[in-house]
Amino acid sequence: MSSATTCKAVRLHAYGGPDVLKYEDITVNDPAAGEIRIRHTAIGLNFIDVYMRTGLYPLADFPVTIGMEGAGVVDAIGDGVADLQVGDRVAYAAQPPGSYAQMRTIAANRVVKLPDAIGDKTAAAMMLQGLTAQYLLRQTYRVEAGDTILMHAAAGGVGLIVCQWAKHLGATVIGTVGSAAKADLAKAHGCDHTILYREESFKDRLMDLTDGRGVNVVYDSIGKDTFMDSLGCLKKRGTMVTYGNASGPVEPFQPALLGKMGSLYVTRPTLFDYIAERENLVAMADELFDVVTSGIVKIEINQEYPLADVAQAHTDLEARKTTGSTVLIP
């Protein structure tokens, strides 16, 4: 028989800087029908958490627990849940937010069981970023052998996964990075060419690297600061995938510009549309688990913070001090 319980969580009472993240007690109810309750063992940190904290992505009524990704153990099961049981190891990247907590309830159809070969920290570090890499490379623009791609933030969590996976698919990978150390990290994970965007024009350097041909696809999570030059990096009929806003939202532009620049495609995908159907979530997670357990993709957890120190984690993430994936330990 399950019962409501009290635990620690990080909640927002207002939008703002990292200082608005409050570590406090919450009550977690019994799971409703179709839900489970998870005891988190590791929680993922992602830039979407920053967007929610600042109000770029508006939230429901305050106070609210943020966080989109976690891994742990099923603690209680609601009515109608047939394919999970107490004690199962599970992970998720899902709406609604709520992972910055020691425990939470969530719809059972939003979580996936973890293979024995994947640890809890690895799972928490890879679900959102890894599923994002899956849809970017296998669905939004399906990378094929012989393609050339540009990956912004190549040393970040999504970036390191994309570099490894795209290299395995036979692509030539060009990545932008902010430092020589990050360039080394990206190269060690399959990036063929790195561009230090603080020291040179990434567009000019990319055109040099491709002998003026440009790339098949640009994957851009930076947003405002890189969008227009990213368009200029594409081949005719190339695809611009803008999937984040680390520097701010992309400014309005005239669609006719895409015709003048070579009949370009532009898309703004979000993970949660790709995993909206249970069968898609499971298929994408299975492919992600396969490339990780086979060693094609190695998940780099380069930072760990106690959940109570999440404000420092946000500060470091926004200052681009982090590389690879970051986990919070409840």
C-alpha positions as CSV (number, residue, x, y, z in Angstrom):
1,M,0.0,0.0,0.0
2,S,1.5,3.3,-1.1
3,S,1.2,6.6,0.8
4,A,2.0,10.3,0.2
5,T,5.5,11.2,1.3
6,T,7.6,14.3,1.9
7,C,10.9,14.9,0.1
8,K,13.3,17.7,-1.0
9,A,12.8,19.4,-4.3
10,V,14.0,22.5,-6.1
11,R,11.2,24.9,-6.9
12,L,10.6,28.3,-8.5
13,H,8.4,30.9,-6.9
14,A,9.3,33.5,-9.6
15,Y,11.4,33.8,-12.8
16,G,14.9,35.0,-12.6
17,G,18.6,34.1,-12.1
18,P,20.0,31.0,-10.5
19,D,19.2,32.5,-7.1
20,V,15.4,31.9,-7.6
21,L,16.0,28.1,-7.4
22,K,14.8,27.2,-3.9
23,Y,15.6,23.8,-2.2
24,E,12.7,23.0,0.0
25,D,10.3,20.3,1.2
26,I,7.4,19.2,-0.9
27,T,4.7,16.5,-0.6
28,V,4.5,13.9,-3.3
29,N,1.1,12.2,-3.6
30,D,0.2,8.6,-4.3
31,P,0.3,7.9,-8.1
32,A,-3.1,8.4,-9.8
33,A,-4.4,5.9,-12.3
34,G,-1.9,5.4,-15.1
35,E,0.9,7.0,-13.1
36,I,3.9,5.8,-11.2
37,R,6.0,7.4,-8.4
38,I,9.8,7.4,-9.0
39,R,12.5,7.7,-6.4
40,H,15.2,9.5,-8.3
41,T,18.8,8.4,-8.1
42,A,20.1,10.9,-10.7
43,I,18.7,13.9,-12.5
44,G,19.7,15.5,-15.8
45,L,20.6,19.1,-16.2
46,N,19.7,20.8,-19.6
47,F,19.5,24.2,-21.1
48,I,15.7,23.9,-21.3
49,D,15.8,24.1,-17.5
50,V,17.4,27.6,-17.8
51,Y,14.7,28.6,-20.3
52,M,12.0,27.7,-17.8
53,R,13.8,29.4,-14.9
54,T,14.1,32.7,-16.8
55,G,10.6,32.6,-18.2
56,L,11.6,32.2,-21.9
57,Y,9.5,29.0,-21.8
58,P,6.5,30.1,-19.5
59,L,5.5,27.7,-16.7
60,A,2.2,27.1,-14.9
61,D,1.3,28.6,-11.6
62,F,4.1,29.1,-9.0
63,P,5.6,27.4,-7.1
64,V,6.7,24.8,-9.6
65,T,9.3,22.1,-9.7
66,I,11.4,22.2,-12.9
67,G,13.6,19.7,-14.6
68,M,12.8,17.4,-17.6
69,E,14.9,14.4,-17.1
70,G,15.7,11.8,-14.5
71,A,16.4,8.1,-13.7
72,G,15.5,6.1,-10.7
73,V,13.4,3.3,-9.2
74,V,9.7,2.8,-9.3
75,D,8.4,3.4,-5.8
76,A,4.6,3.1,-6.2
77,I,2.2,2.2,-9.0
78,G,-1.2,3.6,-9.8
79,D,-4.2,1.7,-11.0
80,G,-4.1,0.4,-14.6
81,V,-0.3,0.2,-14.8
82,A,0.5,-3.3,-16.1
83,D,4.0,-3.2,-17.6
84,L,5.9,-1.8,-14.6
85,Q,6.4,-2.9,-11.0
86,V,7.8,-1.5,-7.8
87,G,11.6,-1.8,-8.0
88,D,12.0,-1.4,-11.7
89,R,14.8,0.9,-12.9
90,V,13.4,3.5,-15.3
91,A,14.3,6.8,-16.9
92,Y,12.6,9.5,-18.8
93,A,12.8,12.9,-20.6
94,A,9.2,14.2,-20.5
95,Q,6.7,16.9,-19.9
96,P,5.5,18.1,-17.4
97,P,8.6,19.4,-15.6
98,G,9.3,18.0,-12.1
99,S,12.6,16.1,-12.1
100,Y,14.4,18.4,-9.7
101,A,13.1,16.4,-6.7
102,Q,14.0,13.3,-4.7
103,M,10.7,11.8,-5.8
104,R,7.9,12.6,-8.2
105,T,4.8,11.1,-9.9
106,I,4.7,10.8,-13.7
107,A,2.6,9.1,-16.3
108,A,3.8,5.5,-16.7
109,N,3.7,5.8,-20.5
110,R,6.4,8.5,-20.4
111,V,9.1,6.3,-18.8
112,V,11.1,3.5,-20.3
113,K,12.7,0.6,-18.5
114,L,16.5,0.7,-18.3
115,P,18.7,-2.1,-19.6
116,D,21.0,-3.6,-17.0
117,A,24.0,-2.4,-19.0
118,I,23.1,1.3,-18.5
119,G,23.7,2.8,-15.1
120,D,21.3,5.4,-13.5
121,K,23.7,8.3,-13.9
122,T,24.3,7.5,-17.5
123,A,20.6,7.2,-18.1
124,A,19.9,10.6,-16.4
125,A,22.6,12.2,-18.5
126,M,21.5,10.8,-21.8
127,M,17.7,10.6,-22.1
128,L,16.9,14.2,-23.2
129,Q,20.2,14.8,-25.0
130,G,20.4,11.4,-26.5
131,L,16.8,11.3,-27.7
132,T,17.4,14.8,-29.1
133,A,20.4,13.5,-31.0
134,Q,18.3,10.6,-32.3
135,Y,15.6,12.8,-33.8
136,L,18.1,15.3,-35.2
137,L,20.2,12.7,-37.0
138,R,17.6,10.0,-37.8
139,Q,14.4,12.0,-38.4
140,T,14.6,15.8,-38.8
141,Y,17.4,15.4,-41.3
142,R,18.4,11.8,-41.9
143,V,22.2,11.8,-42.1
144,E,23.7,9.5,-44.6
145,A,27.2,8.3,-45.4
146,G,29.0,11.1,-47.4
147,D,27.0,14.0,-45.8
148,T,28.8,16.9,-44.2
149,I,27.2,18.4,-41.1
150,L,27.8,21.5,-38.9
151,M,27.2,20.9,-35.2
152,H,27.2,24.0,-33.0
153,A,28.3,23.5,-29.4
154,A,30.1,20.3,-30.4
155,A,31.6,19.8,-27.0
156,G,28.2,20.0,-25.2
157,G,26.0,17.2,-24.1
158,V,24.0,16.9,-27.4
159,G,27.1,17.8,-29.4
160,L,29.3,15.0,-28.1
161,I,26.5,12.4,-28.8
162,V,25.8,13.8,-32.3
163,C,29.5,13.9,-33.2
164,Q,30.0,10.2,-32.3
165,W,26.8,9.0,-33.9
166,A,27.1,11.1,-37.1
167,K,30.7,9.8,-37.5
168,H,29.4,6.2,-37.2
169,L,26.8,7.0,-39.9
170,G,29.6,8.0,-42.2
171,A,29.3,11.8,-42.1
172,T,32.0,14.4,-42.1
173,V,31.5,16.4,-38.9
174,I,32.4,20.0,-38.4
175,G,31.9,21.5,-35.0
176,T,32.0,24.9,-33.3
177,V,33.6,25.1,-29.9
178,G,34.6,27.9,-27.5
179,S,38.1,26.8,-26.5
180,A,41.0,24.7,-27.5
181,A,40.2,22.2,-24.7
182,K,36.7,21.9,-26.0
183,A,38.1,21.4,-29.5
184,D,40.2,18.5,-28.2
185,L,37.1,17.0,-26.5
186,A,35.0,17.2,-29.6
187,K,37.7,15.7,-31.8
188,A,38.1,12.8,-29.4
189,H,34.4,12.1,-30.0
190,G,34.3,12.0,-33.7
191,C,34.4,15.6,-34.8
192,D,36.6,15.9,-37.9
193,H,37.1,19.6,-37.9
194,T,36.7,22.1,-35.1
195,I,36.2,25.9,-35.4
196,L,37.0,28.2,-32.4
197,Y,34.1,30.5,-32.9
198,R,35.5,33.2,-30.6
199,E,38.6,33.5,-32.7
200,E,37.3,33.3,-36.3
201,S,34.2,33.5,-38.4
202,F,32.7,30.0,-38.3
203,K,31.1,30.6,-41.6
204,D,34.3,31.7,-43.3
205,R,36.2,28.8,-41.8
206,L,33.5,26.3,-42.8
207,M,33.6,27.4,-46.3
208,D,37.3,27.0,-46.4
209,L,37.0,23.5,-45.0
210,T,34.4,22.5,-47.6
211,D,36.0,24.3,-50.6
212,G,33.0,26.6,-50.7
213,R,30.5,23.8,-51.0
214,G,28.9,24.2,-47.6
215,V,27.1,21.5,-45.6
216,N,24.0,19.4,-45.9
217,V,22.7,20.3,-42.5
218,V,23.3,22.7,-39.6
219,Y,22.3,21.7,-36.1
220,D,22.0,24.9,-34.1
221,S,21.1,25.2,-30.5
222,I,22.6,28.7,-30.1
223,G,19.9,30.7,-31.7
224,K,20.1,34.4,-32.3
225,D,23.9,34.8,-32.5
226,T,24.5,32.0,-35.1
227,F,21.3,31.7,-37.1
228,M,22.0,33.9,-40.1
229,D,25.6,32.8,-40.6
230,S,24.4,29.2,-40.2
231,L,22.1,29.7,-43.2
232,G,25.1,30.9,-45.1
233,C,26.9,27.6,-44.4
234,L,24.4,25.5,-46.2
235,K,24.5,23.9,-49.7
236,K,21.6,24.6,-52.0
237,R,18.5,22.9,-50.6
238,G,20.3,22.4,-47.3
239,T,18.5,22.0,-44.0
240,M,18.8,24.4,-41.1
241,V,17.7,22.8,-37.8
242,T,17.4,25.4,-35.1
243,Y,16.5,23.5,-31.9
244,G,17.6,25.8,-29.1
245,N,18.1,29.4,-28.0
246,A,21.2,29.6,-25.8
247,S,22.0,33.1,-27.0
248,G,18.4,34.2,-27.3
249,P,15.5,33.6,-29.7
250,V,16.1,33.9,-33.4
251,E,15.0,37.3,-34.8
252,P,12.3,37.5,-37.5
253,F,13.4,37.2,-41.1
254,Q,11.7,37.2,-44.5
255,P,11.0,33.7,-45.8
256,A,12.0,34.9,-49.3
257,L,15.6,35.0,-48.0
258,L,15.6,31.2,-48.0
259,G,15.0,31.2,-51.8
260,K,17.8,33.7,-52.5
261,M,20.2,31.6,-50.4
262,G,19.6,28.3,-52.3
263,S,16.0,27.1,-51.6
264,L,16.9,26.3,-48.0
265,Y,14.8,24.4,-45.5
266,V,14.4,25.7,-41.9
267,T,12.8,23.8,-39.1
268,R,12.3,24.4,-35.4
269,P,11.7,20.9,-33.8
270,T,11.2,20.0,-30.2
271,L,11.8,16.6,-28.7
272,F,8.4,16.4,-27.1
273,D,6.6,16.3,-30.5
274,Y,8.8,13.4,-31.6
275,I,8.1,11.3,-28.4
276,A,4.4,12.3,-28.1
277,E,3.4,8.8,-29.1
278,R,4.4,5.9,-26.8
279,E,5.6,3.7,-29.7
280,N,7.9,6.5,-31.0
281,L,9.4,7.1,-27.6
282,V,10.1,3.4,-27.2
283,A,11.6,3.0,-30.7
284,M,13.8,6.1,-30.2
285,A,15.0,5.0,-26.8
286,D,15.7,1.5,-28.0
287,E,18.0,2.9,-30.8
288,L,19.7,5.2,-28.3
289,F,20.3,2.3,-25.9
290,D,21.7,0.2,-28.7
291,V,24.3,2.8,-29.8
292,V,25.3,3.4,-26.1
293,T,25.5,-0.3,-25.1
294,S,27.4,-1.2,-28.2
295,G,30.0,1.5,-27.5
296,I,29.2,3.6,-30.7
297,V,28.3,6.5,-28.4
298,K,29.9,7.1,-25.1
299,I,28.1,9.3,-22.6
300,E,30.4,11.8,-21.0
301,I,29.3,12.9,-17.5
302,N,31.8,15.6,-16.9
303,Q,30.0,17.4,-14.0
304,E,28.1,16.2,-10.9
305,Y,26.4,18.5,-8.4
306,P,24.3,17.7,-5.3
307,L,20.7,18.7,-6.1
308,A,20.9,21.3,-3.3
309,D,23.7,23.0,-5.3
310,V,21.6,23.3,-8.5
311,A,22.0,27.1,-8.6
312,Q,25.8,26.7,-9.1
313,A,25.1,24.1,-11.8
314,H,22.9,26.6,-13.6
315,T,25.5,29.3,-13.2
316,D,28.2,27.1,-14.7
317,L,26.0,25.9,-17.6
318,E,25.1,29.4,-18.6
319,A,28.7,30.5,-18.4
320,R,29.6,27.6,-20.8
321,K,31.9,26.2,-18.2
322,T,30.4,22.7,-18.6
323,T,31.2,20.1,-21.2
324,G,29.3,16.9,-22.1
325,S,26.5,16.0,-19.7
326,T,25.8,17.1,-16.1
327,V,23.9,15.2,-13.5
328,L,22.3,16.3,-10.2
329,I,22.4,13.8,-7.3
330,P,19.3,14.0,-5.0
